Amino acid sequence: MSAMDVPEIYRRASAQFGERVGAIGEHQWDAPTPLPGWDVRDLVHHLVHEERWTPPLFAGSTMAEVGDRFDGDLLGSDPVATQADAAAAALAAVCADGAMDRTVHLSFGDHPGREYAMQLAADHLVHAWDLACGIGADETLDPETVAAIDAWFPQVQQTYLELGVIGPPVEVAPDAGQQARLLAAFGRRAGR
């Protein structure tokens, strides 16, 4: 997969998203993103929702046990601080002793913690790019994290497509870089 361990891949991907959240200007929360129908606030809310679910799922809770605990507006009046808090709690859950070997109960079956952490890392990394596009920030992603996700993703891409969580892959030029190829696999066209 990569010379990095899974918690480090997750840490880097989460940090890249968090850095871009910190760069959101007050006037940019309703700016569009590359995701149809999602503005910047919607995108940040999606990741905060995911980050809030991470600790109970790594602790062994089922989807039913978590239930509607995280429904509604999670961002409140200080979305940047809220995201930082949620990200820290999720990172602690991913990095906890034994987390990678735990069974995590997801909506599409039980998976090892390391697999769930890679799913989370991929989501954070790709959405860091989406957010950068939405706010006009640097779209460059950490090459080592891109390489790690790119090595992992082909084995789960068909499942992602079947679940409808990504769009169909887009074509890229034969000489496209690894970041452009990874984004294309997730249905994004870099340099739109």
One Martini backbone bead per residue (centre of mass of N, CA, C, O) as a GRO file, in nm:
protein
  192
    1MET     BB    1   0.066   0.057  -0.028
    2SER     BB    2   0.273   0.195   0.194
    3ALA     BB    3   0.506   0.334   0.403
    4MET     BB    4   0.270   0.420   0.540
    5ASP     BB    5   0.055   0.426   0.778
    6VAL     BB    6  -0.274   0.455   0.821
    7PRO     BB    7  -0.286   0.682   1.036
    8GLU     BB    8  -0.103   0.872   0.866
    9ILE     BB    9  -0.282   0.898   0.624
   10TYR     BB   10  -0.517   1.015   0.779
   11ARG     BB   11  -0.378   1.260   0.905
   12ARG     BB   12  -0.304   1.398   0.638
   13ALA     BB   13  -0.586   1.419   0.514
   14SER     BB   14  -0.719   1.575   0.744
   15ALA     BB   15  -0.524   1.819   0.739
   16GLN     BB   16  -0.593   1.914   0.453
   17PHE     BB   17  -0.880   1.984   0.517
   18GLY     BB   18  -0.836   2.172   0.765
   19GLU     BB   19  -0.671   2.388   0.620
   20ARG     BB   20  -0.909   2.474   0.432
   21VAL     BB   21  -1.106   2.554   0.647
   22GLY     BB   22  -0.917   2.785   0.763
   23ALA     BB   23  -0.949   2.944   0.463
   24ILE     BB   24  -1.229   3.034   0.502
   25GLY     BB   25  -1.428   3.275   0.418
   26GLU     BB   26  -1.704   3.439   0.526
   27HIS     BB   27  -1.814   3.455   0.208
   28GLN     BB   28  -1.778   3.116   0.134
   29TRP     BB   29  -2.005   2.917   0.250
   30ASP     BB   30  -2.190   2.949  -0.038
   31ALA     BB   31  -1.999   2.823  -0.218
   32PRO     BB   32  -1.928   2.637  -0.468
   33THR     BB   33  -1.872   2.308  -0.569
   34PRO     BB   34  -1.805   2.019  -0.753
   35LEU     BB   35  -2.064   1.942  -0.602
   36PRO     BB   36  -2.371   1.897  -0.670
   37GLY     BB   37  -2.545   2.109  -0.442
   38TRP     BB   38  -2.270   2.193  -0.296
   39ASP     BB   39  -2.147   2.374  -0.057
   40VAL     BB   40  -1.918   2.449   0.169
   41ARG     BB   41  -2.093   2.382   0.416
   42ASP     BB   42  -2.183   2.102   0.324
   43LEU     BB   43  -1.901   1.978   0.309
   44VAL     BB   44  -1.816   2.023   0.602
   45HIS     BB   45  -2.054   1.875   0.728
   46HIS     BB   46  -1.993   1.598   0.613
   47LEU     BB   47  -1.719   1.563   0.765
   48VAL     BB   48  -1.822   1.607   1.051
   49HIS     BB   49  -2.015   1.375   1.051
   50GLU     BB   50  -1.796   1.160   1.004
   51GLU     BB   51  -1.622   1.237   1.256
   52ARG     BB   52  -1.845   1.175   1.470
   53TRP     BB   53  -1.869   0.864   1.393
   54THR     BB   54  -1.585   0.745   1.442
   55PRO     BB   55  -1.563   0.680   1.749
   56PRO     BB   56  -1.807   0.482   1.782
   57LEU     BB   57  -1.718   0.281   1.562
   58PHE     BB   58  -1.438   0.215   1.692
   59ALA     BB   59  -1.595   0.121   1.968
   60GLY     BB   60  -1.844  -0.078   1.829
   61SER     BB   61  -2.069   0.055   1.711
   62THR     BB   62  -2.358   0.075   1.559
   63MET     BB   63  -2.569   0.235   1.361
   64ALA     BB   64  -2.814   0.198   1.548
   65GLU     BB   65  -2.676   0.303   1.811
   66VAL     BB   66  -2.629   0.589   1.700
   67GLY     BB   67  -2.827   0.689   1.498
   68ASP     BB   68  -2.945   1.037   1.547
   69ARG     BB   69  -2.713   1.195   1.700
   70PHE     BB   70  -2.604   1.350   1.405
   71ASP     BB   71  -2.833   1.519   1.344
   72GLY     BB   72  -2.820   1.798   1.184
   73ASP     BB   73  -2.662   2.077   1.290
   74LEU     BB   74  -2.299   2.071   1.352
   75LEU     BB   75  -2.163   2.369   1.316
   76GLY     BB   76  -2.287   2.626   1.378
   77SER     BB   77  -2.123   2.939   1.454
   78ASP     BB   78  -1.828   2.758   1.450
   79PRO     BB   79  -1.708   2.566   1.208
   80VAL     BB   80  -1.403   2.559   1.250
   81ALA     BB   81  -1.400   2.457   1.545
   82THR     BB   82  -1.578   2.211   1.500
   83GLN     BB   83  -1.393   2.067   1.300
   84ALA     BB   84  -1.143   2.048   1.482
   85ASP     BB   85  -1.279   1.877   1.702
   86ALA     BB   86  -1.373   1.640   1.524
   87ALA     BB   87  -1.091   1.570   1.410
   88ALA     BB   88  -0.953   1.502   1.680
   89ALA     BB   89  -1.143   1.269   1.762
   90ALA     BB   90  -1.096   1.094   1.511
   91LEU     BB   91  -0.789   1.066   1.534
   92ALA     BB   92  -0.789   0.926   1.809
   93ALA     BB   93  -0.946   0.675   1.710
   94VAL     BB   94  -0.745   0.585   1.486
   95CYS     BB   95  -0.480   0.592   1.699
   96ALA     BB   96  -0.564   0.381   1.870
   97ASP     BB   97  -0.519   0.109   2.023
   98GLY     BB   98  -0.622  -0.137   1.787
   99ALA     BB   99  -0.798   0.003   1.561
  100MET     BB  100  -0.706  -0.155   1.296
  101ASP     BB  101  -0.828  -0.446   1.424
  102ARG     BB  102  -1.103  -0.366   1.432
  103THR     BB  103  -1.446  -0.387   1.417
  104VAL     BB  104  -1.652  -0.227   1.176
  105HIS     BB  105  -1.988  -0.102   1.158
  106LEU     BB  106  -2.140  -0.076   0.858
  107SER     BB  107  -2.379  -0.032   0.614
  108PHE     BB  108  -2.185  -0.253   0.426
  109GLY     BB  109  -2.054  -0.382   0.675
  110ASP     BB  110  -1.785  -0.547   0.799
  111HIS     BB  111  -1.468  -0.393   0.906
  112PRO     BB  112  -1.167  -0.308   0.927
  113GLY     BB  113  -1.019  -0.037   1.054
  114ARG     BB  114  -0.819   0.012   0.818
  115GLU     BB  115  -1.040   0.040   0.602
  116TYR     BB  116  -1.198   0.273   0.724
  117ALA     BB  117  -0.957   0.470   0.735
  118MET     BB  118  -0.920   0.479   0.427
  119GLN     BB  119  -1.194   0.591   0.360
  120LEU     BB  120  -1.156   0.851   0.522
  121ALA     BB  121  -0.904   0.952   0.382
  122ALA     BB  122  -1.020   0.974   0.099
  123ASP     BB  123  -1.241   1.176   0.168
  124HIS     BB  124  -1.057   1.400   0.272
  125LEU     BB  125  -0.880   1.436   0.024
  126VAL     BB  126  -1.093   1.493  -0.196
  127HIS     BB  127  -1.236   1.723  -0.028
  128ALA     BB  128  -0.994   1.911  -0.027
  129TRP     BB  129  -1.019   1.971  -0.325
  130ASP     BB  130  -1.308   2.069  -0.333
  131LEU     BB  131  -1.260   2.304  -0.136
  132ALA     BB  132  -1.042   2.450  -0.294
  133CYS     BB  133  -1.222   2.512  -0.533
  134GLY     BB  134  -1.447   2.674  -0.373
  135ILE     BB  135  -1.211   2.895  -0.247
  136GLY     BB  136  -0.939   2.926  -0.418
  137ALA     BB  137  -0.726   2.722  -0.348
  138ASP     BB  138  -0.492   2.507  -0.319
  139GLU     BB  139  -0.503   2.187  -0.502
  140THR     BB  140  -0.265   2.062  -0.374
  141LEU     BB  141  -0.157   1.747  -0.287
  142ASP     BB  142  -0.013   1.515  -0.110
  143PRO     BB  143   0.175   1.284  -0.272
  144GLU     BB  144   0.185   1.050  -0.060
  145THR     BB  145  -0.120   1.035  -0.013
  146VAL     BB  146  -0.203   0.989  -0.299
  147ALA     BB  147  -0.044   0.725  -0.337
  148ALA     BB  148  -0.189   0.563  -0.114
  149ILE     BB  149  -0.478   0.589  -0.229
  150ASP     BB  150  -0.413   0.487  -0.518
  151ALA     BB  151  -0.330   0.196  -0.423
  152TRP     BB  152  -0.617   0.128  -0.280
  153PHE     BB  153  -0.875   0.202  -0.462
  154PRO     BB  154  -0.917  -0.024  -0.686
  155GLN     BB  155  -1.042  -0.243  -0.476
  156VAL     BB  156  -1.314  -0.027  -0.422
  157GLN     BB  157  -1.443   0.123  -0.665
  158GLN     BB  158  -1.688  -0.054  -0.738
  159THR     BB  159  -1.834  -0.018  -0.472
  160TYR     BB  160  -1.866   0.286  -0.487
  161LEU     BB  161  -2.036   0.282  -0.744
  162GLU     BB  162  -2.267   0.097  -0.637
  163LEU     BB  163  -2.332   0.304  -0.391
  164GLY     BB  164  -2.307   0.612  -0.508
  165VAL     BB  165  -2.040   0.788  -0.387
  166ILE     BB  166  -1.957   0.805  -0.690
  167GLY     BB  167  -1.864   0.885  -0.985
  168PRO     BB  168  -1.770   0.843  -1.276
  169PRO     BB  169  -1.509   0.815  -1.442
  170VAL     BB  170  -1.260   1.012  -1.587
  171GLU     BB  171  -1.080   1.131  -1.832
  172VAL     BB  172  -0.730   1.126  -1.903
  173ALA     BB  173  -0.436   1.197  -1.976
  174PRO     BB  174  -0.161   1.002  -2.021
  175ASP     BB  175   0.021   1.244  -1.862
  176ALA     BB  176  -0.105   1.239  -1.604
  177GLY     BB  177  -0.107   1.277  -1.290
  178GLN     BB  178  -0.178   1.126  -0.996
  179GLN     BB  179  -0.391   1.325  -0.897
  180ALA     BB  180  -0.566   1.330  -1.153
  181ARG     BB  181  -0.623   1.024  -1.155
  182LEU     BB  182  -0.759   1.004  -0.882
  183LEU     BB  183  -0.984   1.209  -0.928
  184ALA     BB  184  -1.101   1.058  -1.174
  185ALA     BB  185  -1.183   0.801  -1.011
  186PHE     BB  186  -1.386   1.009  -0.840
  187GLY     BB  187  -1.514   1.207  -1.077
  188ARG     BB  188  -1.283   1.417  -1.132
  189ARG     BB  189  -1.180   1.735  -1.287
  190ALA     BB  190  -0.895   1.856  -1.325
  191GLY     BB  191  -0.893   2.172  -1.442
  192ARG     BB  192  -1.187   2.257  -1.532
   0.00000   0.00000   0.00000
